[in-house]
């Protein structure tokens, strides 16, 4: 009985991380902004997307971030006067340790 319950939980959790719709959001980049694209292969579900985008969008110097779960890339619009690609890469690396899909 325990094996059946465990198997069901594993199946449900794996299915929830694989049903991703096509991404239609668009980045808006101003004249004084730059765009950084970072590969995020561990991000597989909307919870991962919410965690990564939520923190990035609150990061000083970041005006927008979009994690495309189909391409496994997060695109970040940022001000190079306020933050740097190194800081943003480190932030995304930390966040990928916290996401549920590992």
PyMOL commands that set and color helices and strands:
alter all, ss='L'
color gray80, all
select helices_A, chain A and resi 2-16+46-58+85-98
alter helices_A, ss='H'
color red, helices_A
select strands_A, chain A and resi 34-39+62-68+73-78
alter strands_A, ss='S'
color yellow, strands_A
deselect
rebuild
show_as cartoon
